[in-house]
Amino acid sequence: MTDAADAVRRAVGAVTDPELRRPLAELDMLRDITVQGGVARVGIALTIVGCPAATRIEADVRAAAAAVPGIEAVEVEVGVMTPDERRTLTERLRDGRAPRQMPFGPDSLTRVIAVTSGKGGVGKSSLTANLAVALAARGRRVGLIDADVHGFSIPGLLGIAPGTQPTRIDDLMLPPVAHDVKAVSIGMFLREGESVVAWRGPMLHRTVQQFLTDVFFGDLDVLLIDMPPGTGDIAITLGQLLPHAEVLVVTTPQEAAAEVAIRSGLVARQTGQRVIGVVENMSALTLPDGSALDLFGSGGGQAVADALSQDADPVPLLASVPLSPALRTGGDDGVPVALAHPDDPAARAILEVVDAIDRTGRGLSGRRLPFSPR
């Protein structure tokens, strides 16, 4: 191979697959690469036929090759991996784990945070989506599971187009990526024309379990789980599957909302999960004349924090997120306010929660680290 072809191979090999988030060279997706008379001919093999990232990968490969000194034109030949190549790839991605084995157990280095509430309509999903994109904007590797099966809304809040589905590589599912957040929701699996999920306990349990085992998130710093409101089947399932998870309780200032939010925190604690804080959403809106509009009252967030606190384990009120038109429009537009308008009062409060999450990173005590001494 010529020096020019070597240079092109290095440049193209550094291109990152947008779904797997790894370089093409590491994924063994490069094929024959030649350079003749200033023309680079580059062969790549995609994981599957109809790969949704095909256009972007080809464009990135073309740009990377064209940037090599001396290259005047680029021809890209796109093929598809053989079944054996895909099998080898999926085994490498699992990193030795057996199929259908959950990677987020107690020894995982991924921090799992379930965002819960006692009742619906308190803005829990909007808060979860904003926390996810804000953490990703700080360089964290973030996954998001929409476990609110009956009231799923995460795809819309993140701007994931209707009809978008995870990409399947044999028995692995690659979640769509939006704002650098890998997200999965039952809404991505509904057939055209379906908009309602009418399932009972066993189906709900199986769905959540598959999200945790069959979806390939890769190495994550944080996995956020948007929980359904209340203390029903999914809350119990997550408590059984992820007893080591941390819990963030969301409430509004209203007394009635606070009372049921306390229950969700208590149930999480009964399964062994730790409540790391409370977020009060829809707090007072500051009007143009400087006065405050307490549409939902005041004090609910602190009341929940006080009720869930124990002598050896205090639960802080992490932030009060004010009512905000920008927060609402960001959710409607699929661009969360934490990204679209970081100076908005609601966005600033959400970033306070992100700061708190960063300050209380999950410790390594008692967990096996992924290396062995020589």
C-alpha positions as CSV (number, residue, x, y, z in Angstrom):
1,M,0.0,0.0,0.0
2,T,1.3,3.4,-0.9
3,D,1.9,6.2,1.6
4,A,-1.0,8.1,0.2
5,A,-3.3,5.1,0.6
6,D,-2.1,4.6,4.2
7,A,-2.9,8.3,4.9
8,V,-6.4,7.9,3.5
9,R,-7.0,4.7,5.5
10,R,-6.0,6.5,8.7
11,A,-8.2,9.5,7.9
12,V,-11.2,7.4,6.9
13,G,-10.6,4.9,9.8
14,A,-11.0,7.8,12.3
15,V,-14.5,8.6,11.0
16,T,-17.1,7.8,13.7
17,D,-20.2,5.7,13.1
18,P,-23.0,8.0,14.3
19,E,-25.0,5.1,15.8
20,L,-22.3,3.0,17.3
21,R,-20.1,6.0,18.3
22,R,-16.9,4.2,17.4
23,P,-14.3,4.7,14.6
24,L,-14.9,2.8,11.4
25,A,-11.4,1.2,11.7
26,E,-12.3,-0.2,15.2
27,L,-15.5,-1.6,13.8
28,D,-13.8,-3.3,10.9
29,M,-15.9,-1.4,8.4
30,L,-13.0,-0.5,6.0
31,R,-12.4,-2.4,2.8
32,D,-10.0,-1.9,-0.1
33,I,-8.5,1.6,-0.3
34,T,-6.3,2.7,-3.2
35,V,-4.9,6.0,-4.5
36,Q,-4.0,6.5,-8.1
37,G,-3.3,9.8,-9.9
38,G,-4.8,11.8,-7.0
39,V,-8.0,9.7,-7.0
40,A,-8.8,7.9,-3.8
41,R,-11.0,4.8,-4.0
42,V,-12.4,3.9,-0.7
43,G,-14.4,0.8,0.2
44,I,-16.6,0.6,3.3
45,A,-19.0,-2.0,4.6
46,L,-22.1,-0.9,6.5
47,T,-23.6,-3.1,9.2
48,I,-26.9,-3.7,7.5
49,V,-28.8,-3.1,4.2
50,G,-30.7,0.2,4.5
51,C,-28.6,1.5,7.3
52,P,-30.2,4.8,8.3
53,A,-26.8,6.4,8.9
54,A,-25.5,5.3,5.4
55,T,-25.7,8.8,3.8
56,R,-23.9,10.5,6.7
57,I,-21.2,7.8,6.9
58,E,-20.5,8.1,3.2
59,A,-20.4,11.9,3.3
60,D,-18.0,11.8,6.3
61,V,-15.8,9.2,4.6
62,R,-15.7,11.3,1.5
63,A,-14.8,14.4,3.4
64,A,-12.1,12.7,5.5
65,A,-10.4,11.2,2.4
66,A,-10.7,14.5,0.5
67,A,-8.9,16.3,3.3
68,V,-5.7,14.2,2.8
69,P,-3.0,16.2,1.1
70,G,-2.7,15.2,-2.6
71,I,-6.2,13.8,-2.9
72,E,-8.1,15.5,-5.7
73,A,-11.1,13.2,-6.0
74,V,-12.8,10.5,-3.9
75,E,-14.8,7.5,-5.0
76,V,-16.7,5.7,-2.3
77,E,-17.9,2.1,-2.8
78,V,-20.5,1.1,-0.1
79,G,-21.1,-2.5,0.7
80,V,-22.6,-4.5,3.5
81,M,-21.1,-6.8,6.2
82,T,-21.5,-10.5,5.8
83,P,-23.5,-12.4,8.5
84,D,-20.2,-13.7,10.0
85,E,-18.8,-10.2,10.1
86,R,-21.9,-8.9,11.8
87,R,-21.8,-11.7,14.3
88,T,-18.2,-10.9,15.1
89,L,-19.1,-7.2,15.5
90,T,-22.0,-7.8,17.9
91,E,-19.8,-10.1,20.0
92,R,-17.2,-7.4,20.2
93,L,-19.8,-4.7,21.1
94,R,-21.1,-6.9,23.9
95,D,-17.6,-7.1,25.3
96,G,-17.9,-10.7,26.4
97,R,-21.4,-10.4,27.8
98,A,-23.9,-13.1,26.9
99,P,-26.9,-12.0,24.8
100,R,-29.9,-10.6,26.8
101,Q,-27.6,-9.9,29.8
102,M,-28.2,-6.5,31.4
103,P,-25.1,-4.3,31.4
104,F,-26.3,-2.0,34.2
105,G,-25.9,-4.2,37.2
106,P,-24.4,-3.2,40.6
107,D,-20.8,-3.5,39.2
108,S,-21.5,-1.2,36.2
109,L,-19.7,2.1,36.1
110,T,-22.8,3.7,34.6
111,R,-24.8,5.8,37.0
112,V,-28.5,4.9,36.7
113,I,-30.9,7.7,37.8
114,A,-34.7,7.1,37.7
115,V,-36.8,10.3,37.5
116,T,-40.1,9.7,39.2
117,S,-43.2,11.5,40.4
118,G,-46.3,10.6,42.3
119,K,-48.8,11.9,39.7
120,G,-48.8,12.8,36.1
121,G,-48.7,16.3,34.7
122,V,-45.9,17.6,36.8
123,G,-43.4,18.0,34.0
124,K,-41.3,14.9,34.8
125,S,-40.6,13.9,31.2
126,S,-39.7,17.5,30.2
127,L,-37.3,17.7,33.1
128,T,-35.8,14.3,32.2
129,A,-35.2,15.3,28.6
130,N,-33.6,18.5,29.7
131,L,-31.3,16.8,32.2
132,A,-30.2,14.4,29.5
133,V,-29.3,17.0,26.9
134,A,-27.6,19.2,29.5
135,L,-25.5,16.3,30.7
136,A,-24.6,15.4,27.2
137,A,-23.6,19.0,26.4
138,R,-21.1,18.7,29.2
139,G,-19.4,15.8,27.5
140,R,-21.2,13.0,29.4
141,R,-22.2,9.9,27.6
142,V,-25.9,9.7,28.2
143,G,-28.6,7.2,27.6
144,L,-32.3,7.7,28.2
145,I,-35.0,5.1,28.6
146,D,-38.6,6.2,28.3
147,A,-40.2,3.8,30.7
148,D,-43.5,5.7,30.8
149,V,-45.0,3.1,28.4
150,H,-48.6,4.4,28.6
151,G,-47.7,8.1,28.4
152,F,-44.5,8.1,26.3
153,S,-43.3,11.5,25.2
154,I,-39.5,11.4,25.1
155,P,-39.2,11.0,21.3
156,G,-41.2,14.2,20.7
157,L,-39.4,16.1,23.5
158,L,-36.0,15.3,21.9
159,G,-37.1,16.0,18.4
160,I,-36.9,12.4,17.2
161,A,-39.0,12.2,14.0
162,P,-42.1,10.1,14.1
163,G,-41.5,6.6,12.7
164,T,-37.8,6.6,13.7
165,Q,-36.9,3.1,15.0
166,P,-33.8,1.6,16.6
167,T,-31.4,0.1,14.0
168,R,-31.2,-3.7,14.4
169,I,-27.9,-5.5,14.0
170,D,-28.9,-9.1,14.4
171,D,-30.2,-9.2,18.0
172,L,-28.8,-5.8,19.0
173,M,-30.9,-2.7,18.8
174,L,-29.1,0.7,18.4
175,P,-31.1,3.5,19.8
176,P,-31.6,6.7,17.9
177,V,-29.4,9.7,18.9
178,A,-30.8,13.2,19.4
179,H,-28.7,16.1,20.9
180,D,-26.0,13.5,21.7
181,V,-28.5,11.5,23.8
182,K,-29.2,7.8,23.0
183,A,-32.9,7.3,23.6
184,V,-35.4,4.5,23.4
185,S,-39.2,4.5,23.8
186,I,-42.1,2.2,23.2
187,G,-43.3,4.9,20.8
188,M,-40.6,3.9,18.4
189,F,-42.0,0.4,18.0
190,L,-45.7,1.1,17.4
191,R,-47.0,0.3,13.9
192,E,-48.3,3.1,11.7
193,G,-51.6,4.4,12.9
194,E,-51.0,3.1,16.5
195,S,-50.9,5.7,19.3
196,V,-52.0,3.8,22.4
197,V,-50.4,1.1,24.4
198,A,-53.0,-1.0,26.4
199,W,-50.8,-3.5,28.3
200,R,-50.9,-5.0,31.7
201,G,-48.2,-6.0,34.1
202,P,-46.4,-8.9,32.4
203,M,-46.0,-7.1,29.1
204,L,-44.8,-4.0,30.8
205,H,-42.2,-5.9,32.8
206,R,-41.0,-7.6,29.6
207,T,-40.7,-4.3,27.7
208,V,-38.7,-2.6,30.4
209,Q,-36.4,-5.6,30.7
210,Q,-35.8,-5.6,26.9
211,F,-34.9,-2.0,27.0
212,L,-32.3,-2.8,29.5
213,T,-30.9,-5.9,27.9
214,D,-31.5,-5.7,24.1
215,V,-30.8,-2.1,23.4
216,F,-27.1,-1.4,22.9
217,F,-26.2,1.9,24.6
218,G,-22.5,1.3,24.6
219,D,-20.4,2.8,27.4
220,L,-22.5,5.3,29.3
221,D,-21.7,7.7,32.1
222,V,-25.3,8.2,33.0
223,L,-28.5,6.3,32.2
224,L,-31.7,8.3,32.9
225,I,-35.0,6.5,33.2
226,D,-38.2,8.5,32.7
227,M,-40.5,6.6,35.0
228,P,-44.3,6.5,34.7
229,P,-46.1,8.4,37.5
230,G,-47.2,6.5,40.6
231,T,-46.0,3.3,42.2
232,G,-47.4,0.6,39.8
233,D,-45.9,-2.3,37.9
234,I,-43.0,-0.5,36.2
235,A,-41.8,1.1,39.4
236,I,-41.8,-2.4,41.0
237,T,-40.0,-3.9,38.0
238,L,-37.3,-1.3,38.0
239,G,-36.9,-1.7,41.7
240,Q,-36.3,-5.4,41.1
241,L,-34.0,-5.0,38.1
242,L,-32.1,-2.0,39.3
243,P,-32.1,-1.9,43.1
244,H,-28.9,0.1,43.1
245,A,-30.4,2.9,41.0
246,E,-30.7,6.5,42.3
247,V,-34.0,8.3,42.3
248,L,-34.9,11.9,41.5
249,V,-38.4,12.9,42.7
250,V,-40.3,15.5,40.8
251,T,-43.2,17.4,42.2
252,T,-45.0,20.7,41.8
253,P,-45.4,23.2,44.7
254,Q,-49.0,22.1,45.1
255,E,-49.7,20.3,48.4
256,A,-51.7,17.5,46.7
257,A,-48.9,16.8,44.3
258,A,-46.4,16.8,47.0
259,E,-48.3,14.2,49.1
260,V,-48.3,11.6,46.3
261,A,-44.7,12.4,45.3
262,I,-43.6,11.4,48.7
263,R,-45.1,7.9,48.1
264,S,-43.1,7.4,45.0
265,G,-39.9,8.2,46.9
266,L,-40.8,5.8,49.7
267,V,-41.5,2.9,47.3
268,A,-38.2,3.5,45.6
269,R,-36.5,3.4,49.0
270,Q,-38.2,0.1,49.9
271,T,-36.6,-1.6,46.9
272,G,-33.2,-0.4,48.0
273,Q,-32.9,2.6,45.7
274,R,-31.5,5.8,47.0
275,V,-33.4,9.1,46.7
276,I,-30.8,11.7,45.8
277,G,-33.0,14.8,45.6
278,V,-36.2,16.5,44.9
279,V,-37.0,18.9,42.0
280,E,-39.9,21.3,42.3
281,N,-41.3,22.0,38.9
282,M,-43.7,24.8,37.9
283,S,-42.7,27.1,40.7
284,A,-43.4,30.8,40.8
285,L,-43.3,32.7,37.5
286,T,-41.7,36.2,37.6
287,L,-43.9,38.6,35.8
288,P,-42.7,41.7,33.8
289,D,-43.5,44.0,36.7
290,G,-41.3,41.9,39.0
291,S,-44.1,40.3,41.0
292,A,-44.4,36.5,41.3
293,L,-47.3,34.3,40.1
294,D,-47.6,31.2,42.4
295,L,-50.0,29.4,40.1
296,F,-49.5,26.1,41.9
297,G,-48.8,27.5,45.4
298,S,-45.5,27.2,47.1
299,G,-43.5,24.9,49.4
300,G,-44.3,21.5,47.9
301,G,-40.8,20.7,46.9
302,Q,-39.3,21.4,50.3
303,A,-42.1,19.5,52.0
304,V,-41.3,16.4,49.9
305,A,-37.5,16.7,50.6
306,D,-38.2,17.0,54.4
307,A,-40.6,14.0,54.4
308,L,-38.1,11.8,52.5
309,S,-35.1,12.9,54.6
310,Q,-33.6,10.6,57.2
311,D,-31.1,11.4,59.9
312,A,-28.3,9.5,58.1
313,D,-29.6,10.2,54.6
314,P,-30.9,13.8,54.0
315,V,-32.7,14.4,50.8
316,P,-32.1,17.9,49.4
317,L,-34.4,20.1,47.3
318,L,-32.0,20.5,44.3
319,A,-33.9,23.2,42.5
320,S,-37.2,25.0,41.9
321,V,-37.9,25.2,38.2
322,P,-40.2,28.2,37.4
323,L,-43.0,28.1,34.9
324,S,-41.6,29.1,31.6
325,P,-43.0,29.6,28.1
326,A,-39.6,28.7,26.7
327,L,-39.6,25.4,28.5
328,R,-43.0,24.5,26.9
329,T,-42.1,25.6,23.4
330,G,-38.7,23.8,23.6
331,G,-40.6,20.6,24.3
332,D,-43.0,21.2,21.4
333,D,-40.2,22.0,19.1
334,G,-38.0,19.0,20.1
335,V,-35.2,21.3,21.3
336,P,-35.1,21.3,25.1
337,V,-34.8,24.7,26.8
338,A,-31.5,23.8,28.4
339,L,-30.0,23.9,24.9
340,A,-32.2,26.3,23.1
341,H,-32.3,29.0,25.8
342,P,-29.7,28.3,28.5
343,D,-30.2,31.7,30.0
344,D,-34.0,31.2,30.6
345,P,-34.8,31.0,34.3
346,A,-36.1,27.4,33.9
347,A,-32.9,26.4,32.1
348,R,-30.8,27.8,34.8
349,A,-32.7,25.9,37.4
350,I,-32.3,22.7,35.5
351,L,-28.6,23.3,35.2
352,E,-28.5,23.6,39.0
353,V,-29.8,20.0,39.1
354,V,-27.1,18.9,36.6
355,D,-24.5,20.6,38.9
356,A,-25.9,18.6,41.9
357,I,-25.8,15.4,39.9
358,D,-22.2,16.0,39.0
359,R,-21.2,16.9,42.6
360,T,-22.8,13.6,43.9
361,G,-21.2,11.2,41.5
362,R,-21.7,7.6,42.2
363,G,-18.8,6.1,44.3
364,L,-16.6,3.1,43.2
365,S,-16.7,1.5,46.7
366,G,-17.6,-2.2,46.5
367,R,-17.7,-2.4,42.7
368,R,-15.4,-4.4,40.4
369,L,-13.5,-2.2,38.0
370,P,-13.1,-3.4,34.4
371,F,-9.4,-4.3,34.6
372,S,-7.2,-6.9,36.1
373,P,-3.8,-6.5,37.8
374,R,-0.8,-8.0,36.0
